[in-house]
Amino acid sequence: MIGSELEAAGVRRVLGTMVNASGLLLAKAVPLGRVDAFARHGLGAAPVWDVFTVDGAIAFTDAISAVGDRRLRLDTDGLADLGDGLAWGPLDLVTQDGGPVSGCPRTTLRSVTDRLAAAGLQALVGHELELVLVAPDGSALETGSWVPYGATGLLDHAGFVDDLMSSCARAGIPLEQVHAEYGRQQLELSLPPADPVRAADGVVLARVVIGQVARRHGVRASFSPAPFPGTVGSGAHQHLSLTRDGVPLFSGGDGPRGLTGDGAAALGALVDGLPEVQALLGGSVLSGTRLAPGGWSGAFRCWGTENREAAVRYLAAGTGNPHGANVEVKVVDPSSCVYLASAALLALALDGIEQGTELPPEVVDDPSVVAEADRAAAGLEILPTDLAAVVDTLDRSERVRRLLGDAVVDATVAVRRLERETFADVELDEVARRLRLAWSA
């Protein structure tokens, strides 16, 4: 949309958002008359925007201090009309001279997709968003019965769901489905596969729209990975597919499950590299509480066809899967920066193809029913839940630093370590209470 179209639609102000290393949605708004300046010159932002933490602290690094300035530049190609006189658009971090900022999440993802294109590859990413409806103060909603995946939740919240679908349609969000999830007051939305950058933009836009709709209905939407510890957590699963000249890599081959050689290498690298990128997929102080065998959170570092306990779930092509063969990475949660999570996964897949990474054996059974004493012999490893170990692994990873750059790694390590230090002596339930709305729009 351009200025004249926005004005004709009744837009009076434009909200631009970025997602930082803590997974927080940061924003600036301008009146309609300032949109051109927002897009051409950008608005000022201190370097510390990269490293604001979930409690409002700043995780300074050697490269990020109170000195310096960056510009937040609006991408008008991504503008969407949200109604009530408001439009939204994604932001890129640029220098005062208009050049790219090292570590900008959106630029990082764009760089990875450019590298894929240079290798003759194209990627699509689809997203699932899980959320929990809570009271305006973040407390639990009073509920009666709740049937996992049942009609009860959808009918109890029929007004919310109807408004959500209408608002998504207005904003140009191609919502595929909404259903009641396993946890009480938990809903899940599915977005179709798209270009990785635009797909990530769609997630951010959807979260903004959900925030608007929730307020209109007197509730809030929590995107915490563990809003109420001891109950079901929320994920932000990503589905990835790759093609070369239009030919799928995850089907039509002579490898396991019809994988091509490159598809097997990409899948192998995702499994192999998960511990190194885990802090980028869900490294918040609450993320570890979500990962548990039996919770369908992808706690096991393995892959399997339609295996919901595997960290990497393979979905075969077929009449029931019109999007084609793809892999779902289940360990991603809503506290991650969606751009950096996609960048990490796609960069690993590309590196696996280039390095010829070996595909480990498929896990065909439910790994959560294997006795703990027998897991090592079966090659079943549970992903770590200790934040210190997760962050240290990212910090030491030469592979991730090579693929995504030091700026991305250092910013993520800094915010997650400060989170851990801040909440080290706070009871888990209190941490969850304080952060229940931290990742909300």
Summary of the structure (lengths in Angstrom):
residues: 441
radius of gyration: 20.9
end to end distance: 22.5
largest distance: 66.0
contacts: 1599
relative contact order: 0.15
helix: 39%
strand: 22%
